Amino acid sequence: MTPCIDTLKKRNISHTIYKYKHDPKSKSYGIEAVEMLGLDENRVFKTLVISADEQLAVAIVPVSSKLNFKLFAKAIGAKKVEMAEVSKVENSTGYILGGVSPIRQKNKLKTFIDSSAKMLDTIFVSAGRRGLEVELKPDDLAEAVDGIFVELC
């Protein structure tokens, strides 16, 4: 199906897949998932690829929040952080924008998950394609991506 889903199945990580019809006119992929699936925006997390001192890293934050670049810089120990260019995101992860899953990216990137995820039983992240989400436990996500929980918003 997707590298994300294949990995979850192979590693026997409990998950549920949700599909919806992606609207190409949608301006926010995360909000679209919230609306199309009728989910709480605090439980749907977006995968952001960040350039930190010219090295790529991943921030996983709730759709309802904005990444705080100062907190991310502190977490990763970088002086300069900014959103990575689309071409770099797609080349590094192997996924297209709007369908970037944090799980099984082409290149393994250091990954940080907003600590708010720890307060939830399950969260939703992209399953690797626009219109495809996966629900799983936050600790299972952290295990699948070698992620670190830290305050990012």
Sequence and secondary structure as in RCSB ss.txt:
>XXXX:A:sequence
MTPCIDTLKKRNISHTIYKYKHDPKSKSYGIEAVEMLGLDENRVFKTLVISADEQLAVAIVPVSSKLNFKLFAKA
IGAKKVEMAEVSKVENSTGYILGGVSPIRQKNKLKTFIDSSAKMLDTIFVSAGRRGLEVELKPDDLAEAVDGIFV
ELC
>XXXX:A:secstr
  HHHHHHHHTT   EEEE    TT S HHHHHHHHHT  TTTBEEEEEEEETTEEEEEEEETTS   HHHHHHH
HT S EEE  HHHHHHHHSS TT   SSS SS  EEEEEGGGGGSS EEEEEEETTEEEEE HHHHHHHHT EEE
   
